[in-house]
Amino acid sequence: MQERLRAKTSRPDAPEELPETGDKPADARLILGVDPSLRGTGYGVIRTGGDDLIALAQGTIACPKNWTRSRCLAQISSTLRALLRDYQPEICVVEGLFFAQNLKTALIMGEARGAAMATVAEAGLDIYEISPRKVKQAIVGYGAAQKLAVAKMIQRMLNLTEQPEPDAADALALAIAFAHGQRRFSLYPPKKI
């Protein structure tokens, strides 16, 4: 994998930096990945185009434990609205539903997911979901990979100077898995919601 990355970055025809004008390739797409959680919703915006994937934004919408659920949900919505306004992505990819053994945890996760998806839907974006297992398989090559392995691979794939936070890495992984799936008519097509 590292050889492929070195080969990609050392191509003579590959630009060293993006043009100052903000120009982007004709086939470029902006994709927003969202990994919803009440206390730490990860987000990542990538730009695709040609063989390049570029991270434009990434982070975690952190909500302290002493915040009420309603305050956390409002924070998720307002932060995503700002991202949608600032980056104007065309597509959103969210982590697919998982089966929780604790009903209360599942309900709280559902609330965070609902707040995120409603905000994105208001902006008119198509929303797709990919299961966590399929994302890990696409990024790391192993469906039960740990968060640290995903974060390290995302750092390499996007040429990031620092390893992203786990929730942000998961969100970037969602966006990348979707981009790769669209490029090669994947065996695991994302489910449009």
Secondary structure by P-SEA (a helix, b strand, c coil): caaaaaaaaacccccccccccccccccbbbbbbbbccccbbbbbbbbbcccbbbbcccccccccccccaaaaaaaaaaaaaaaaaaccccbbbcccbbbbccaaaaaaaaaaaaaaaaaaaaabbbbbbbcaaaaaaaacccccccaaaaaaaaaaaacccccccaaaaaaaaaaaaaaaaaacccccccccc
